[in-house]
């Protein structure tokens, strides 16, 4: 089998395509969460803490010179990223919790008994007739 044919079979499997779709949606979801944290959540928190902008919080490790920029330890951006992570983790937790509860509901419902075949129905009729004769 040629290399390209084998690769095509691998790439066209359902799992690989599902994974690609998941990655694309995950990237888009990450942008939405980042915007939500930076533009919706952090401004009110900063306002409550005295007009503090978390994205500008930093510790200056080295001053800027004519040839180089200042070296900053930007812990405010790190705080924003932690909030991003917590929101994504909570959203994933809710999705997994929903999927697990749906699985539990499916497991609790017993499957209906299989329909009786014509042969079984005829045998039951014969059995009932034989019982009546005795």
TORGU-595791 format. One record per atom (N, C-alpha, C): atom name; residue in one letter; z, y, x; residue number from 0. Coordinates in steps of 0.05 Angstrom, whole numbers, plus 32768, in hexadecimal, padded with zeros to 4 digits. Layout:
! residues N
<name CA, resn A, z Z, y Y, x X, resi NUM>;
...
This chain:
! residues 134
<name N, resn X, z 8000, y 7FE9, x 8011, resi 0>;
<name CA, resn X, z 8000, y 8000, x 8000, resi 0>;
<name C, resn X, z 8000, y 8019, x 8012, resi 0>;
<name N, resn X, z 7FEF, y 802C, x 800B, resi 1>;
<name CA, resn X, z 7FEE, y 8043, x 801C, resi 1>;
<name C, resn X, z 8007, y 8055, x 8019, resi 1>;
<name N, resn X, z 800C, y 8065, x 802D, resi 2>;
<name CA, resn X, z 8023, y 8076, x 802D, resi 2>;
<name C, resn X, z 8023, y 8089, x 8015, resi 2>;
<name N, resn X, z 800C, y 8096, x 8010, resi 3>;
<name CA, resn X, z 800A, y 80A9, x 7FFB, resi 3>;
<name C, resn X, z 800D, y 809C, x 7FDF, resi 3>;
<name N, resn X, z 8002, y 8085, x 7FDC, resi 4>;
<name CA, resn X, z 8005, y 8077, x 7FC2, resi 4>;
<name C, resn X, z 8023, y 8070, x 7FBD, resi 4>;
<name N, resn X, z 8030, y 8066, x 7FD2, resi 5>;
<name CA, resn X, z 804C, y 805F, x 7FD0, resi 5>;
<name C, resn X, z 805D, y 8078, x 7FCA, resi 5>;
<name N, resn X, z 8056, y 808F, x 7FD7, resi 6>;
<name CA, resn X, z 8065, y 80A7, x 7FD2, resi 6>;
<name C, resn X, z 8060, y 80B1, x 7FB5, resi 6>;
<name N, resn X, z 8048, y 80AE, x 7FAB, resi 7>;
<name CA, resn X, z 8041, y 80B7, x 7F90, resi 7>;
<name C, resn X, z 8051, y 80A6, x 7F7C, resi 7>;
<name N, resn X, z 8053, y 808C, x 7F80, resi 8>;
<name CA, resn X, z 8063, y 807B, x 7F6E, resi 8>;
<name C, resn X, z 8081, y 8083, x 7F6F, resi 8>;
<name N, resn X, z 808B, y 808A, x 7F86, resi 9>;
<name CA, resn X, z 80A6, y 8093, x 7F89, resi 9>;
<name C, resn X, z 80AB, y 80AD, x 7F7A, resi 9>;
<name N, resn X, z 8099, y 80C0, x 7F7E, resi 10>;
<name CA, resn X, z 809C, y 80DB, x 7F73, resi 10>;
<name C, resn X, z 8099, y 80DB, x 7F55, resi 10>;
<name N, resn X, z 808A, y 80C9, x 7F4A, resi 11>;
<name CA, resn X, z 8084, y 80C9, x 7F2D, resi 11>;
<name C, resn X, z 8098, y 80B8, x 7F1D, resi 11>;
<name N, resn X, z 80AC, y 80AD, x 7F2A, resi 12>;
<name CA, resn X, z 80C1, y 809F, x 7F1C, resi 12>;
<name C, resn X, z 80D0, y 80B3, x 7F0A, resi 12>;
<name N, resn X, z 80DB, y 80A9, x 7EF4, resi 13>;
<name CA, resn X, z 80E9, y 80BB, x 7EE2, resi 13>;
<name C, resn X, z 8102, y 80C7, x 7EEF, resi 13>;
<name N, resn X, z 8110, y 80B8, x 7EFF, resi 14>;
<name CA, resn X, z 8129, y 80C3, x 7F0B, resi 14>;
<name C, resn X, z 8123, y 80DA, x 7F1E, resi 14>;
<name N, resn X, z 810E, y 80D9, x 7F2D, resi 15>;
<name CA, resn X, z 8108, y 80EE, x 7F40, resi 15>;
<name C, resn X, z 8100, y 8107, x 7F30, resi 15>;
<name N, resn X, z 80F1, y 8105, x 7F1B, resi 16>;
<name CA, resn X, z 80E9, y 811C, x 7F0C, resi 16>;
<name C, resn X, z 8101, y 8128, x 7EFE, resi 16>;
<name N, resn X, z 8113, y 8117, x 7EF3, resi 17>;
<name CA, resn X, z 812B, y 8121, x 7EE6, resi 17>;
<name C, resn X, z 813C, y 8130, x 7EFA, resi 17>;
<name N, resn X, z 813E, y 8125, x 7F12, resi 18>;
<name CA, resn X, z 814E, y 8132, x 7F27, resi 18>;
<name C, resn X, z 8142, y 814E, x 7F2E, resi 18>;
<name N, resn X, z 8128, y 814F, x 7F30, resi 19>;
<name CA, resn X, z 811B, y 8169, x 7F36, resi 19>;
<name C, resn X, z 8120, y 817D, x 7F20, resi 19>;
<name N, resn X, z 811E, y 8175, x 7F07, resi 20>;
<name CA, resn X, z 8124, y 8187, x 7EF1, resi 20>;
<name C, resn X, z 8141, y 8190, x 7EF2, resi 20>;
<name N, resn X, z 8153, y 817E, x 7EF8, resi 21>;
<name CA, resn X, z 8170, y 8185, x 7EFB, resi 21>;
<name C, resn X, z 8175, y 8199, x 7F11, resi 21>;
<name N, resn X, z 8167, y 8196, x 7F27, resi 22>;
<name CA, resn X, z 816B, y 81A9, x 7F3D, resi 22>;
<name C, resn X, z 8161, y 81C4, x 7F36, resi 22>;
<name N, resn X, z 814A, y 81C5, x 7F29, resi 23>;
<name CA, resn X, z 813F, y 81DF, x 7F21, resi 23>;
<name C, resn X, z 8151, y 81ED, x 7F0C, resi 23>;
<name N, resn X, z 815A, y 81DE, x 7EF9, resi 24>;
<name CA, resn X, z 816D, y 81EA, x 7EE5, resi 24>;
<name C, resn X, z 8187, y 81F2, x 7EF2, resi 24>;
<name N, resn X, z 8191, y 81E1, x 7F04, resi 25>;
<name CA, resn X, z 81A9, y 81E8, x 7F13, resi 25>;
<name C, resn X, z 81A7, y 8202, x 7F23, resi 25>;
<name N, resn X, z 8190, y 8206, x 7F2F, resi 26>;
<name CA, resn X, z 818C, y 821F, x 7F3F, resi 26>;
<name C, resn X, z 818C, y 8237, x 7F2C, resi 26>;
<name N, resn X, z 817E, y 8234, x 7F15, resi 27>;
<name CA, resn X, z 817E, y 824A, x 7F02, resi 27>;
<name C, resn X, z 819A, y 824F, x 7EF7, resi 27>;
<name N, resn X, z 81A8, y 8239, x 7EF1, resi 28>;
<name CA, resn X, z 81C4, y 823C, x 7EE7, resi 28>;
<name C, resn X, z 81D5, y 824A, x 7EFC, resi 28>;
<name N, resn X, z 81D1, y 8244, x 7F15, resi 29>;
<name CA, resn X, z 81E1, y 8251, x 7F2B, resi 29>;
<name C, resn X, z 81DC, y 826F, x 7F2B, resi 29>;
<name N, resn X, z 81C3, y 8278, x 7F27, resi 30>;
<name CA, resn X, z 81BD, y 8294, x 7F27, resi 30>;
<name C, resn X, z 81CB, y 82A2, x 7F0F, resi 30>;
<name N, resn X, z 81CB, y 8294, x 7EF8, resi 31>;
<name CA, resn X, z 81D7, y 829F, x 7EE0, resi 31>;
<name C, resn X, z 81F6, y 82A2, x 7EE5, resi 31>;
<name N, resn X, z 8202, y 828D, x 7EF0, resi 32>;
<name CA, resn X, z 821F, y 828E, x 7EF5, resi 32>;
<name C, resn X, z 8225, y 82A4, x 7F09, resi 32>;
<name N, resn X, z 8215, y 82A7, x 7F1E, resi 33>;
<name CA, resn X, z 821A, y 82BC, x 7F32, resi 33>;
<name C, resn X, z 8218, y 82D8, x 7F25, resi 33>;
<name N, resn X, z 8205, y 82DB, x 7F14, resi 34>;
<name CA, resn X, z 8202, y 82F5, x 7F07, resi 34>;
<name C, resn X, z 821A, y 82F9, x 7EF4, resi 34>;
<name N, resn X, z 8222, y 82E4, x 7EE6, resi 35>;
<name CA, resn X, z 8239, y 82E6, x 7ED3, resi 35>;
<name C, resn X, z 8252, y 82EE, x 7EE2, resi 35>;
<name N, resn X, z 8256, y 82E2, x 7EF9, resi 36>;
<name CA, resn X, z 826E, y 82E8, x 7F09, resi 36>;
<name C, resn X, z 826D, y 8304, x 7F14, resi 36>;
<name N, resn X, z 8257, y 830B, x 7F21, resi 37>;
<name CA, resn X, z 8254, y 8324, x 7F2F, resi 37>;
<name C, resn X, z 8252, y 833C, x 7F1C, resi 37>;
<name N, resn X, z 8245, y 8338, x 7F05, resi 38>;
<name CA, resn X, z 823F, y 834E, x 7EF3, resi 38>;
<name C, resn X, z 8251, y 8350, x 7EDA, resi 38>;
<name N, resn X, z 825E, y 8339, x 7ED3, resi 39>;
<name CA, resn X, z 826E, y 8339, x 7EBA, resi 39>;
<name C, resn X, z 828B, y 8335, x 7EC0, resi 39>;
<name N, resn X, z 8292, y 8321, x 7ED0, resi 40>;
<name CA, resn X, z 82AE, y 831A, x 7ED4, resi 40>;
<name C, resn X, z 82BC, y 832C, x 7EE9, resi 40>;
<name N, resn X, z 82B0, y 832F, x 7F00, resi 41>;
<name CA, resn X, z 82BD, y 833D, x 7F16, resi 41>;
<name C, resn X, z 82C1, y 835B, x 7F10, resi 41>;
<name N, resn X, z 82AF, y 836A, x 7F04, resi 42>;
<name CA, resn X, z 82B4, y 8386, x 7EFF, resi 42>;
<name C, resn X, z 82CE, y 838B, x 7EEE, resi 42>;
<name N, resn X, z 82D3, y 837D, x 7ED8, resi 43>;
<name CA, resn X, z 82EC, y 8382, x 7ECA, resi 43>;
<name C, resn X, z 8305, y 837B, x 7EDB, resi 43>;
<name N, resn X, z 8302, y 8365, x 7EEA, resi 44>;
<name CA, resn X, z 8319, y 835D, x 7EFB, resi 44>;
<name C, resn X, z 831E, y 8373, x 7F10, resi 44>;
<name N, resn X, z 8308, y 837D, x 7F1C, resi 45>;
<name CA, resn X, z 830B, y 8393, x 7F2F, resi 45>;
<name C, resn X, z 8316, y 83AC, x 7F22, resi 45>;
<name N, resn X, z 830F, y 83B1, x 7F09, resi 46>;
<name CA, resn X, z 8319, y 83C9, x 7EFB, resi 46>;
<name C, resn X, z 8337, y 83C5, x 7EF6, resi 46>;
<name N, resn X, z 8340, y 83AD, x 7EEF, resi 47>;
<name CA, resn X, z 835C, y 83A8, x 7EEB, resi 47>;
<name C, resn X, z 836C, y 83AB, x 7F05, resi 47>;
<name N, resn X, z 8360, y 83A5, x 7F1B, resi 48>;
<name CA, resn X, z 836D, y 83A7, x 7F35, resi 48>;
<name C, resn X, z 8369, y 83C2, x 7F42, resi 48>;
<name N, resn X, z 8361, y 83D6, x 7F33, resi 49>;
<name CA, resn X, z 835F, y 83F2, x 7F3E, resi 49>;
<name C, resn X, z 8344, y 83F8, x 7F49, resi 49>;
<name N, resn X, z 832F, y 83F4, x 7F39, resi 50>;
<name CA, resn X, z 8313, y 83F9, x 7F41, resi 50>;
<name C, resn X, z 830B, y 83EC, x 7F5B, resi 50>;
<name N, resn X, z 8312, y 83D3, x 7F5F, resi 51>;
<name CA, resn X, z 830C, y 83C4, x 7F77, resi 51>;
<name C, resn X, z 82F2, y 83B5, x 7F73, resi 51>;
<name N, resn X, z 82E0, y 83B8, x 7F86, resi 52>;
<name CA, resn X, z 82C7, y 83A9, x 7F86, resi 52>;
<name C, resn X, z 82C9, y 8392, x 7F9A, resi 52>;
<name N, resn X, z 82CA, y 837A, x 7F8F, resi 53>;
<name CA, resn X, z 82CF, y 8362, x 7FA0, resi 53>;
<name C, resn X, z 82B9, y 835E, x 7FB4, resi 53>;
<name N, resn X, z 82A0, y 8364, x 7FAC, resi 54>;
<name CA, resn X, z 828A, y 835F, x 7FBE, resi 54>;
<name C, resn X, z 828B, y 8370, x 7FD8, resi 54>;
<name N, resn X, z 829A, y 8386, x 7FD7, resi 55>;
<name CA, resn X, z 829C, y 8398, x 7FEE, resi 55>;
<name C, resn X, z 82B5, y 8392, x 7FFF, resi 55>;
<name N, resn X, z 82C6, y 8380, x 7FF6, resi 56>;
<name CA, resn X, z 82DE, y 837A, x 8005, resi 56>;
<name C, resn X, z 82D7, y 836B, x 801F, resi 56>;
<name N, resn X, z 82E1, y 8376, x 8035, resi 57>;
<name CA, resn X, z 82DB, y 836A, x 804F, resi 57>;
<name C, resn X, z 82EF, y 8374, x 8063, resi 57>;
<name N, resn X, z 82F2, y 8364, x 8078, resi 58>;
<name CA, resn X, z 8303, y 836B, x 808F, resi 58>;
<name C, resn X, z 82EF, y 8370, x 80A6, resi 58>;
<name N, resn X, z 82F2, y 8387, x 80B2, resi 59>;
<name CA, resn X, z 82E0, y 838E, x 80C8, resi 59>;
<name C, resn X, z 82EB, y 8382, x 80E2, resi 59>;
<name N, resn X, z 82DB, y 8370, x 80ED, resi 60>;
<name CA, resn X, z 82E2, y 8362, x 8106, resi 60>;
<name C, resn X, z 82D9, y 8372, x 811E, resi 60>;
<name N, resn X, z 82C2, y 837F, x 811B, resi 61>;
<name CA, resn X, z 82B7, y 838F, x 8132, resi 61>;
<name C, resn X, z 82A8, y 83A7, x 8126, resi 61>;
<name N, resn X, z 82AD, y 83BE, x 8131, resi 62>;
<name CA, resn X, z 829F, y 83D6, x 8127, resi 62>;
<name C, resn X, z 8281, y 83D5, x 812F, resi 62>;
<name N, resn X, z 8272, y 83E4, x 811F, resi 63>;
<name CA, resn X, z 8255, y 83E5, x 8124, resi 63>;
<name C, resn X, z 8250, y 83F6, x 813E, resi 63>;
<name N, resn X, z 823B, y 83EF, x 814B, resi 64>;
<name CA, resn X, z 8233, y 83FE, x 8163, resi 64>;
<name C, resn X, z 8216, y 8407, x 815E, resi 64>;
<name N, resn X, z 820B, y 8415, x 8171, resi 65>;
<name CA, resn X, z 81EF, y 841E, x 816E, resi 65>;
<name C, resn X, z 81DC, y 8406, x 816E, resi 65>;
<name N, resn X, z 81E3, y 83F1, x 817B, resi 66>;
<name CA, resn X, z 81D1, y 83DA, x 817D, resi 66>;
<name C, resn X, z 81D7, y 83C3, x 816A, resi 66>;
<name N, resn X, z 81EF, y 83C3, x 815E, resi 67>;
<name CA, resn X, z 81F6, y 83AD, x 814C, resi 67>;
<name C, resn X, z 8206, y 83B7, x 8134, resi 67>;
<name N, resn X, z 8204, y 83A7, x 811F, resi 68>;
<name CA, resn X, z 8213, y 83AE, x 8106, resi 68>;
<name C, resn X, z 8230, y 83A5, x 8109, resi 68>;
<name N, resn X, z 8241, y 83AF, x 80F7, resi 69>;
<name CA, resn X, z 825D, y 83A7, x 80F7, resi 69>;
<name C, resn X, z 825F, y 8389, x 80F0, resi 69>;
<name N, resn X, z 8273, y 837C, x 80FB, resi 70>;
<name CA, resn X, z 8279, y 8361, x 80F5, resi 70>;
<name C, resn X, z 828F, y 8361, x 80E0, resi 70>;
<name N, resn X, z 8288, y 8356, x 80C8, resi 71>;
<name CA, resn X, z 829B, y 8356, x 80B2, resi 71>;
<name C, resn X, z 82A2, y 833A, x 80A8, resi 71>;
<name N, resn X, z 82BB, y 8337, x 80A1, resi 72>;
<name CA, resn X, z 82C4, y 831E, x 8094, resi 72>;
<name C, resn X, z 82C4, y 8325, x 8076, resi 72>;
<name N, resn X, z 82AF, y 831D, x 8067, resi 73>;
<name CA, resn X, z 82AB, y 8326, x 804C, resi 73>;
<name C, resn X, z 82B9, y 8312, x 8038, resi 73>;
<name N, resn X, z 82D3, y 8315, x 8036, resi 74>;
<name CA, resn X, z 82E2, y 8303, x 8024, resi 74>;
<name C, resn X, z 82DE, y 830A, x 8007, resi 74>;
<name N, resn X, z 82D5, y 8321, x 8000, resi 75>;
<name CA, resn X, z 82CF, y 8328, x 7FE4, resi 75>;
<name C, resn X, z 82B8, y 8318, x 7FD9, resi 75>;
<name N, resn X, z 82A3, y 8314, x 7FE9, resi 76>;
<name CA, resn X, z 828D, y 8303, x 7FE1, resi 76>;
<name C, resn X, z 8296, y 82E6, x 7FDE, resi 76>;
<name N, resn X, z 82A9, y 82DE, x 7FF0, resi 77>;
<name CA, resn X, z 82B4, y 82C3, x 7FEE, resi 77>;
<name C, resn X, z 82C3, y 82BF, x 7FD4, resi 77>;
<name N, resn X, z 82D3, y 82D3, x 7FCC, resi 78>;
<name CA, resn X, z 82E1, y 82D2, x 7FB2, resi 78>;
<name C, resn X, z 82CD, y 82CF, x 7F9B, resi 78>;
<name N, resn X, z 82B7, y 82DF, x 7F9C, resi 79>;
<name CA, resn X, z 82A2, y 82DC, x 7F87, resi 79>;
<name C, resn X, z 8297, y 82C0, x 7F87, resi 79>;
<name N, resn X, z 8292, y 82B4, x 7F9E, resi 80>;
<name CA, resn X, z 8287, y 8299, x 7F9F, resi 80>;
<name C, resn X, z 829B, y 8284, x 7F95, resi 80>;
<name N, resn X, z 82B5, y 8289, x 7F99, resi 81>;
<name CA, resn X, z 82C9, y 8277, x 7F8E, resi 81>;
<name C, resn X, z 82C8, y 8278, x 7F70, resi 81>;
<name N, resn X, z 82C6, y 8290, x 7F65, resi 82>;
<name CA, resn X, z 82C5, y 8292, x 7F48, resi 82>;
<name C, resn X, z 82AC, y 8285, x 7F3D, resi 82>;
<name N, resn X, z 8295, y 8289, x 7F4B, resi 83>;
<name CA, resn X, z 827C, y 827B, x 7F44, resi 83>;
<name C, resn X, z 8281, y 825D, x 7F42, resi 83>;
<name N, resn X, z 828C, y 8252, x 7F57, resi 84>;
<name CA, resn X, z 8291, y 8236, x 7F59, resi 84>;
<name C, resn X, z 82A3, y 822C, x 7F42, resi 84>;
<name N, resn X, z 82B8, y 823B, x 7F3C, resi 85>;
<name CA, resn X, z 82CA, y 8233, x 7F26, resi 85>;
<name C, resn X, z 82BC, y 8232, x 7F0B, resi 85>;
<name N, resn X, z 82AB, y 8246, x 7F07, resi 86>;
<name CA, resn X, z 829C, y 8247, x 7EED, resi 86>;
<name C, resn X, z 8289, y 822F, x 7EEC, resi 86>;
<name N, resn X, z 827A, y 822A, x 7F01, resi 87>;
<name CA, resn X, z 8267, y 8213, x 7F01, resi 87>;
<name C, resn X, z 8276, y 81F9, x 7EFE, resi 87>;
<name N, resn X, z 828C, y 81F6, x 7F0C, resi 88>;
<name CA, resn X, z 829C, y 81DD, x 7F0A, resi 88>;
<name C, resn X, z 82A7, y 81DA, x 7EEE, resi 88>;
<name N, resn X, z 82B0, y 81EF, x 7EE1, resi 89>;
<name CA, resn X, z 82BA, y 81ED, x 7EC6, resi 89>;
<name C, resn X, z 82A3, y 81E6, x 7EB2, resi 89>;
<name N, resn X, z 828C, y 81F2, x 7EB6, resi 90>;
<name CA, resn X, z 8275, y 81EB, x 7EA5, resi 90>;
<name C, resn X, z 826D, y 81CE, x 7EA8, resi 90>;
<name N, resn X, z 826D, y 81C4, x 7EC0, resi 91>;
<name CA, resn X, z 8266, y 81A8, x 7EC5, resi 91>;
<name C, resn X, z 827B, y 8196, x 7EB9, resi 91>;
<name N, resn X, z 8295, y 819E, x 7EBB, resi 92>;
<name CA, resn X, z 82AB, y 818F, x 7EAF, resi 92>;
<name C, resn X, z 82A7, y 818C, x 7E91, resi 92>;
<name N, resn X, z 829F, y 81A3, x 7E84, resi 93>;
<name CA, resn X, z 829B, y 81A2, x 7E67, resi 93>;
<name C, resn X, z 8284, y 8190, x 7E60, resi 93>;
<name N, resn X, z 826E, y 8190, x 7E6F, resi 94>;
<name CA, resn X, z 8257, y 817F, x 7E69, resi 94>;
<name C, resn X, z 825F, y 8162, x 7E6D, resi 94>;
<name N, resn X, z 826D, y 815B, x 7E83, resi 95>;
<name CA, resn X, z 8275, y 813F, x 7E88, resi 95>;
<name C, resn X, z 8288, y 8136, x 7E72, resi 95>;
<name N, resn X, z 829B, y 8148, x 7E6A, resi 96>;
<name CA, resn X, z 82AE, y 8141, x 7E55, resi 96>;
<name C, resn X, z 829F, y 813B, x 7E3B, resi 96>;
<name N, resn X, z 828B, y 814B, x 7E34, resi 97>;
<name CA, resn X, z 827C, y 8146, x 7E1C, resi 97>;
<name C, resn X, z 826C, y 812C, x 7E1D, resi 97>;
<name N, resn X, z 8260, y 8126, x 7E34, resi 98>;
<name CA, resn X, z 8251, y 810D, x 7E37, resi 98>;
<name C, resn X, z 8264, y 80F5, x 7E35, resi 98>;
<name N, resn X, z 827B, y 80F7, x 7E42, resi 99>;
<name CA, resn X, z 828E, y 80E1, x 7E40, resi 99>;
<name C, resn X, z 8298, y 80DD, x 7E24, resi 99>;
<name N, resn X, z 829D, y 80F2, x 7E15, resi 100>;
<name CA, resn X, z 82A7, y 80EE, x 7DFA, resi 100>;
<name C, resn X, z 8291, y 80E2, x 7DE8, resi 100>;
<name N, resn X, z 8278, y 80E9, x 7DED, resi 101>;
<name CA, resn X, z 8262, y 80DD, x 7DDE, resi 101>;
<name C, resn X, z 8260, y 80C0, x 7DE4, resi 101>;
<name N, resn X, z 8264, y 80B8, x 7DFE, resi 102>;
<name CA, resn X, z 8263, y 809C, x 7E06, resi 102>;
<name C, resn X, z 8279, y 808D, x 7DF8, resi 102>;
<name N, resn X, z 8291, y 8099, x 7DF7, resi 103>;
<name CA, resn X, z 82A8, y 808B, x 7DEB, resi 103>;
<name C, resn X, z 82A3, y 8087, x 7DCD, resi 103>;
<name N, resn X, z 8297, y 809A, x 7DC0, resi 104>;
<name CA, resn X, z 8290, y 8097, x 7DA3, resi 104>;
<name C, resn X, z 827C, y 8081, x 7D9F, resi 104>;
<name N, resn X, z 8268, y 807F, x 7DB0, resi 105>;
<name CA, resn X, z 8254, y 806A, x 7DAE, resi 105>;
<name C, resn X, z 8261, y 804F, x 7DB3, resi 105>;
<name N, resn X, z 8274, y 804D, x 7DC5, resi 106>;
<name CA, resn X, z 8281, y 8033, x 7DCB, resi 106>;
<name C, resn X, z 8293, y 802B, x 7DB4, resi 106>;
<name N, resn X, z 829E, y 803E, x 7DA5, resi 107>;
<name CA, resn X, z 82B0, y 8037, x 7D8F, resi 107>;
<name C, resn X, z 82A2, y 802C, x 7D77, resi 107>;
<name N, resn X, z 8289, y 8035, x 7D72, resi 108>;
<name CA, resn X, z 827A, y 802C, x 7D5B, resi 108>;
<name C, resn X, z 826F, y 8011, x 7D61, resi 108>;
<name N, resn X, z 8278, y 7FFC, x 7D52, resi 109>;
<name CA, resn X, z 826D, y 7FE1, x 7D57, resi 109>;
<name C, resn X, z 8250, y 7FE0, x 7D4D, resi 109>;
<name N, resn X, z 8240, y 7FD1, x 7D5A, resi 110>;
<name CA, resn X, z 8224, y 7FCE, x 7D51, resi 110>;
<name C, resn X, z 8223, y 7FBF, x 7D37, resi 110>;
<name N, resn X, z 8211, y 7FC5, x 7D26, resi 111>;
<name CA, resn X, z 820F, y 7FB7, x 7D0C, resi 111>;
<name C, resn X, z 8207, y 7F9A, x 7D11, resi 111>;
<name N, resn X, z 8210, y 7F88, x 7D00, resi 112>;
<name CA, resn X, z 8209, y 7F6C, x 7D04, resi 112>;
<name C, resn X, z 81EB, y 7F69, x 7D00, resi 112>;
<name N, resn X, z 81DF, y 7F57, x 7D0F, resi 113>;
<name CA, resn X, z 81C2, y 7F53, x 7D0D, resi 113>;
<name C, resn X, z 81BB, y 7F49, x 7CF2, resi 113>;
<name N, resn X, z 81A4, y 7F51, x 7CE8, resi 114>;
<name CA, resn X, z 819A, y 7F47, x 7CCE, resi 114>;
<name C, resn X, z 8194, y 7F2A, x 7CD0, resi 114>;
<name N, resn X, z 819A, y 7F1C, x 7CB9, resi 115>;
<name CA, resn X, z 8196, y 7EFF, x 7CB8, resi 115>;
<name C, resn X, z 8179, y 7EF9, x 7CB5, resi 115>;
<name N, resn X, z 8170, y 7EE4, x 7CC3, resi 116>;
<name CA, resn X, z 8155, y 7EDC, x 7CC1, resi 116>;
<name C, resn X, z 8150, y 7ECC, x 7CA8, resi 116>;
<name N, resn X, z 8137, y 7EC8, x 7CA0, resi 117>;
<name CA, resn X, z 8130, y 7EB8, x 7C89, resi 117>;
<name C, resn X, z 813B, y 7E9C, x 7C8B, resi 117>;
<name N, resn X, z 813A, y 7E91, x 7CA3, resi 118>;
<name CA, resn X, z 8144, y 7E76, x 7CA8, resi 118>;
<name C, resn X, z 8162, y 7E75, x 7CA2, resi 118>;
<name N, resn X, z 8171, y 7E89, x 7CAB, resi 119>;
<name CA, resn X, z 818E, y 7E89, x 7CA6, resi 119>;
<name C, resn X, z 8194, y 7E8C, x 7C88, resi 119>;
<name N, resn X, z 8185, y 7E9D, x 7C7A, resi 120>;
<name CA, resn X, z 8189, y 7EA0, x 7C5E, resi 120>;
<name C, resn X, z 8184, y 7E86, x 7C4F, resi 120>;
<name N, resn X, z 816E, y 7E78, x 7C56, resi 121>;
<name CA, resn X, z 8168, y 7E5E, x 7C49, resi 121>;
<name C, resn X, z 817E, y 7E49, x 7C4F, resi 121>;
<name N, resn X, z 8187, y 7E48, x 7C67, resi 122>;
<name CA, resn X, z 819D, y 7E35, x 7C6E, resi 122>;
<name C, resn X, z 81B6, y 7E3B, x 7C5E, resi 122>;
<name N, resn X, z 81BC, y 7E55, x 7C5A, resi 123>;
<name CA, resn X, z 81D4, y 7E5C, x 7C4A, resi 123>;
<name C, resn X, z 81D0, y 7E54, x 7C2D, resi 123>;
<name N, resn X, z 81B8, y 7E57, x 7C22, resi 124>;
<name CA, resn X, z 81B3, y 7E4E, x 7C07, resi 124>;
<name C, resn X, z 81B6, y 7E30, x 7C04, resi 124>;
<name N, resn X, z 81AC, y 7E21, x 7C17, resi 125>;
<name CA, resn X, z 81AF, y 7E04, x 7C17, resi 125>;
<name C, resn X, z 81CC, y 7DFD, x 7C18, resi 125>;
<name N, resn X, z 81DB, y 7E0A, x 7C2A, resi 126>;
<name CA, resn X, z 81F8, y 7E04, x 7C2C, resi 126>;
<name C, resn X, z 8206, y 7E09, x 7C11, resi 126>;
<name N, resn X, z 8200, y 7E20, x 7C05, resi 127>;
<name CA, resn X, z 820D, y 7E27, x 7BEB, resi 127>;
<name C, resn X, z 8206, y 7E12, x 7BD5, resi 127>;
<name N, resn X, z 81ED, y 7E09, x 7BD5, resi 128>;
<name CA, resn X, z 81E5, y 7DF5, x 7BC1, resi 128>;
<name C, resn X, z 81F3, y 7DDB, x 7BC6, resi 128>;
<name N, resn X, z 81F6, y 7DD3, x 7BDF, resi 129>;
<name CA, resn X, z 8204, y 7DBB, x 7BE6, resi 129>;
<name C, resn X, z 8222, y 7DBC, x 7BDE, resi 129>;
<name N, resn X, z 822E, y 7DD4, x 7BE1, resi 130>;
<name CA, resn X, z 824A, y 7DD7, x 7BD9, resi 130>;
<name C, resn X, z 824D, y 7DD4, x 7BBB, resi 130>;
<name N, resn X, z 8239, y 7DDE, x 7BAC, resi 131>;
<name CA, resn X, z 823B, y 7DDC, x 7B8F, resi 131>;
<name C, resn X, z 8238, y 7DBF, x 7B85, resi 131>;
<name N, resn X, z 822A, y 7DAF, x 7B93, resi 132>;
<name CA, resn X, z 8225, y 7D93, x 7B8B, resi 132>;
<name C, resn X, z 823F, y 7D82, x 7B8F, resi 132>;
<name N, resn X, z 824F, y 7D89, x 7BA3, resi 133>;
<name CA, resn X, z 8267, y 7D7A, x 7BA9, resi 133>;
<name C, resn X, z 827E, y 7D81, x 7B96, resi 133>;
